[in-house]
Amino acid sequence: MSYGGRWGRVYRRLSLSKPFCGLVSTGSTSGGDGGSGSVSSAELVEALLRAGFDRLNQRRGGATAAERIVAHVIRGYSAEQIRAAEEPHLAAGEPLMALAAAGLAAIIREELVELDEPLEHATVLLLVGSGNNGGDALFAGAELAASGCRVLVAELGSRVHEEGRAAALAAGAEIVDLQEDAESSVVAAALDAQVIVDGILGTGAYRSPALRGTARAVVTALRGLAASPRRRVVAVDLPSGIDPDTGEVPDAAVLPADVTVTFGAYKAGLLHEPASAYAGRLVLVDIGLGPELENVLPLFVID
């Protein structure tokens, strides 16, 4: 997904009781209205995820946090079409990342329930790239860590979503040390994990979707381990390494997902072979793009 604006602006629009500037600070903060207050990172994380779950429940009448495939017609859209549909919501300051993270965290919880693994005894490994998919994963990880889950973060991009990272660490997540041997370190972390979350690449990489460098080496090393029936792979928006529009898989270094949690609308590539074979079960999280996409011609339709 693509996102705009600062989280401080998003939180102010959600009318939190204490103003703030961002997630990084744990001390005194000041909001745009000139007020000030002391807000801990844990409070900010809780507010973010609460806002996301509240919005999801409002959209579904309070049923669940994520929307599954129930329609007879499934429409797949391009990365550009979805990005354009997001723009008016971003301009209005709507918390799209909060909605995405809330839905993602809910599905990870469901996977742990299916594995009969209590949250407080579970370990979740986040594979985090440079973009907003990494941010979605980090904020979802923050919610899980705050609820007692052990969350490990493997940073596989050239940079990281700083606010998401700060939120995850404040909630108790741990960073995997990749300095000595990244592949071995991530494999060791994965051995402890019941769920591996693929948040490396998203729709922003549609011009060049193949994994490279450390991320490619790590995913290649994890492919066999991730296939265990006692371990689940959850892809954020789409499995890293597939083309979101065409479904092409330019390189074999793709981590097959048990479930792909996609946001706003189905990406056309998830419905095409060979990518569909890597996506597993598709779960659509409603972030309110329906009106913008209603009159847009999709790239792919399944009746």
N, C-alpha and C positions, 0 to 999 in steps of 0.2 A: 504494500500500500504506500501511497504518498501522503505526507502530512505537512501542514504549515503552521506557522505561528509558534508562540512560546507556551509552555504548559502553564505558566503563571496566568496568562490571559484565559486559558481554558478553565482553570480552576475558579477564576473570578466569575466567569460566565455561569459556572455551576453553583454560584452563590454560597460558597463555603463560609462558615462563620468566622474564620480567621484568614486575613489576606496574606499573600506570600509572593515571592518572586520566582521560586523554582524548587526543584526537588533536592538540589545539592546541599543547600544550607540546612543545618539542624539547629541554628540559633535564631536570633531575632530577625524577622523579615518584615518587609513593607510592601503593601499592595498599591495598585494604581490609584486608589482613592485617597492616598496620603495617610491611611491608617497603618498601624503596626501591630504585631503580635508575635508570640513565640510558638512555632509549629514544628514538631519533630518530624523527621523523615518517615517514621512509622505511621504517624497520623496522615501524612500526605499520601502515602501508599494506600492506606485504608480508604481514604476519601476517593482516590482515583478509581480503585476497583469497585467501591460501592456505587459510584456514579455510573460506571460501565454496566454493572449488573442491574441497576435500577432502570437504565435506559433500555437494556435488552428485555427486561421483564415488561416494561411499558409497551414495547413493540409487539410482544407476544401475549399480552394479557396475563402476564405473571406465570406462564407455564414453565418454561425452561430457559437456559441461557443461550442456547444455540438452536438454529433452525435446520432441520434435516431435509433431505430430498423427499418431498411428498407429492410434488406436482407431476402431472403426466407429461408436461412439456418443460424441458430444461434448456435454458438459453445460455450460451457461452459468449462472453464479450472479450474484446481485446484489452490489453493493458492500457492503451491510450483512451479507449472508451470509458473504462472504469475511472481512470485518472480525471477525465473531464467531468464525470458524474460527481466526483468527490469535491471538486473545486468550490461550488457554492456552499457546501457544508463547512469546508475549511475557512472560507471567507467569513462565515457566520460564527466561527469559533467553536464549532461543535466538536466534542471530544472523540473523534474517530478512533484514536489509538486506545482510549479507555474502553470503548466498545469491543474492539478487536481483542485486547488483552483479557477482558472479562470472559469473552466467549472461549478463547483459547484455554484459559485456566480451568473453566468448567469442563471442557472436554478432557483435559489431562486428568482431572479428578475422576471422571467417568471411567477412563481407561484403568486407573488404579483400582477402582471398585471392581471392574471386571477381572482384574488380576488378583482380587481378594487381598490387596495390599493396603493396610491402613495408612492414611496420609502421614501420620506422625512417625511411621516406621519406613516410609518410602524415600527413595532417592530419585531425583529427576535431573538429567544432564541436559543443559542448554548448549547447543552449537550456535554461536552468535556471530553473524556477519556485520558488515559495516552499515547496512541500511536500516530502514524502518521495520523490516521483518525482525531484525535483531532487537529493536526496541519493543515490539510486540511480545517477543519471547521473554525479554528481561522484566517487563512489567507483569506479565503473567507469572513469571518465576518469583517476583516479589510477593505477590498474593499468596502463592503456595508456601513460600518460606515463612511468611508471617503466620501461616496456619499450622506450622510445625513440620512441614516437609523439608528434607534436606535437599538443597538446590545447588548444583555445581554448574559453573559457567566456564565454557571454553570459548575464548575470544579468538575467532579465526579470520577476522577482517583486518584491514589496515587501520581502522578506527572503530569506535563503538558508540552507540547511542548513550551519551553521557548521563542524561537524566534517568534513563532506564537502568543503567549500571548502578548509579547512586541509590536508586530505589531498591534494587535487588540486594545490594550489599547492606543497606540499612535494615532490611528485613531478615538478614542472616545468611544470605547466599555466600558461597565460597568460590573464589576464582581458581581454576585449574592452572597450575604452573606449567607453561609450555616452553620454558627456556632451554631445558636440556634436550628433550626429545619429544616434540609435540605429538607425534603419532602414538608413542607408547604411553604418554601421560593421559591422553584422551581415552585410549583403549582401557587403561586401568580405571579411569573414572567411570567408563561405561559398564565395566564389570559389576560395579556397585549399583547401577541404575536400573530401575524397572521401566522408566520411560526416557527415551531420547527425543529431544525436541530439535527439529531441523529448522533453524531460523537464520540460515547463512545467506541465501539469495532469494529475492522476490521478483515482482514484476518489473522493477526498475532495471533489471539486468536483461531485459528481453532482446536487446541488440547483440548481446554476447553472453548467453546463459551458462556456458560451460564453467565448471569450477576450475580454479587454478591454484598453484602454489600449495601452501600448508593446508588450506581447506580441502583441496582435492586429495592430498595424501591422507588426511585424517578420515575422510569419507570412505576412501578405498579400504583403509585399515578396519573400518567399522562394519563393513557390509556383511561379513560372515557373522559377527557377534550380534548384530541387530536382528538377525533372522531367527533368534531363539524364540520359542513360543512363550517364554516367561518374560519377554521384554517387548515393549511396544515403541514404535517410531511414530511421532506426530509431526507432520510437516506444517509449517506456518505459511498459509496462503497457497503454496505449491511446493513440491519437492525441489530442492536446489539442484540446478543443472538442467531443467527442462525449459523449453521455450513456451512462455505463457500463452502465445497466440496460436502457434502451429502444432504444438505437441511434439515437436522434434526433440530428440535427445542427442546432442552433438558429441557427447562423450559418455563412456560407460560409468564414469564416477558419479553415480547418483545413489542416494540412500533410499531404497524402497520404503514407502510409508505404509503403516497399517491404517492410518487415518490422516486425511488432509483437511485442516480447518481453514477454509477460504472465506474471505471477507467481502461483503457488499454484493457480489455477484460471482457466478462461476466463471473462471477464466477458460477461454475456449480451448487452450492447450490441454487442460485437465480432461477434456472429453474426447480428445484425439489419441489414437495410437501413434507412437509407442508410449507416450507419456502417461496415458490412462492406466497402464499396467504398473506404474510406479506410485500412483496416487492413493491406492487403497480405497477405503470408504471415504466418501466426500461429505463434509458437514459445512453448511453455509451459515455464517453468522450475519444476521441482518444489522447493517449499520445505517439503514435509511436511504439507500440509493435508488429505491424503486421508482419514484416519480421521475428522476432524471433519466433513467434507462428505459422507461415505458415506451417511448417513441423512437428508440435507437435500434437500428437493425443489427441483430447479433451476428457474430461471425459463424456461429455453429448452433444448430438446434437439434435436440433429440426429442422426438414425439413419443 
